[in-house]
Amino acid sequence: MVADKMRRVLENNLTPVLCVGETWEERQNNFTQNVVKRQLDAGLLVMRDFPEAKLIVAYEPVWAIGTGKADEPKDSLVVIKYIRNLLQEANIKEYLTIYGGSVSSKNILDFLIYSEIEGALIGSAGVDIEDIKKMLQIF
């Protein structure tokens, strides 16, 4: 399903945002990298047919989505670096790696201080106008 959706996006000259991430149980059992690789591989197969296309990969731990509990930035950085290595091994030329999962004005800078985390996927904080204003003021 992911590969099919990515193909449709790429065929229409759009940039796909591929979200990857593990459940809490998978994290506790040290399966994060295995899960992320499996999820990423589905999209990378399609990218082979679009060698010049751009790709955005969002590391978005499932357990952090909408919970108000974001990942520790240093832990996310480890996963983002792993993703970047996989993208380089797959010869993806243009990509961004971003973090998503309970991002807010209170923690966004904690993630974006790392150059490898090139942006943030804002979820429920995006409907809070005051939180959006705070995030915009940071930049």
N, C-alpha and C positions, 0 to 999 in steps of 0.2 A: 504494500500500500504506500509506504514512504517513497520507494523508488518510482512508482507510478506518478505520484504527486510531484515529485521533484522533476521528473521528465516533462510533465505538463508545464510547470513553471519555466523551465529552461527553454522549452520549445517556443514559449511566448516572450522570450528575451527579458525575463524578470530574474531577479536575484533571489534564490531560495534561502530561507532561514531554517536550517536543520537543527532542531532541538534534541539534545541527547542528555540522558541523566538516569540515575539509578534510584531505586526505592530505598527506604531506610534499612530494610532487611538486607538488601544487597550490599549496602554500604557497610553494615555491621559485619558482614561475612567476607569483606575485602574483595568483592566482585566488581567494584566500580569500573576499573579499567576494562575488564572483560565485557561488561554491559555496554559501556561507551563505545568500544571498538565494534561490537556487533551492530549497534545502532548506526554508527558512522559508516560502516562498510556498505550498508544498503544504499546510502546516498552516493558514496564514492564510485560505486559501480556505474551509476548513471553519469557522473561527472566525466567519465572516460570518453563519452560521446560528445562532450561539450568542453574541449580542452581550454578554451579561452574564457569560459564563463567564470563569474565571480561566485563565491559561496560565503555565507555567514553561518558559522556554527555557534550555537548557544549552548553552553553547559548549564543545564537547568535541572538540578537534582529534584526528582519527583517529590521527595519528602519535604522540600522547602517551598514548593509552589503554593502560594496562598495561605501559608501557615503563619506568616509573620516571623518565622525562624529561618534566617538566612544561613548559608554555609559559612564556615570560617574562611575568610579571604585567602589565607595561606593554603588551606586544603583545596580550595577551588583553583588556585594557581597551579598546583601539582597536576590537576586534571586538565586544565587548559594547556599546560606545556605538553602533556601527553597527546592531546588532540592535535596540537600544532605539529608535533613530530609525525603523527599519522598523516596529516595533510601534506607535509613535505615529502614523505615517503611515497605518497600517491601522486606526486608531481602536480598538485593543485597550485596554480600560480598566484591567483588572487583570492585572498580570503581574509575574513575578520573572525576573531574569536571573542565572544562576549559571554557575560555571566547573566543568568536570570534565576530568580527564585527568592521572593520576598525582599526585593531591592526597594529601598526607600531613601528619602533624604538623609536619614540617620546613618546609613551604611554605604551609600553609593561610592563615596571617596575611598573607603576601605578597600574596595575592589579595584577601582580605577587608578590607584597609585602604581599598580603593576602594568608595565607597558604591554605585556602579553594579553592582558584583559582589555580589549580595545573598545568596549562599550558595555551597555547594560540593557537587558530586556526588562522593561518596566511592566509589571502586571497590575495588581489591584491598586498599587500606589498611583497608577495612572488615572484613576477616577477621582482622586482626591486633589482638587485644584490647589489647595494650600501646599501639599507635599510636592506637587509639580513645580510650583513657584519657588519653593526652597531649593529643589534640585537645579532649576535654571539659574538661580542666584549663585550657586556654587561655581558654575561655569561662566 
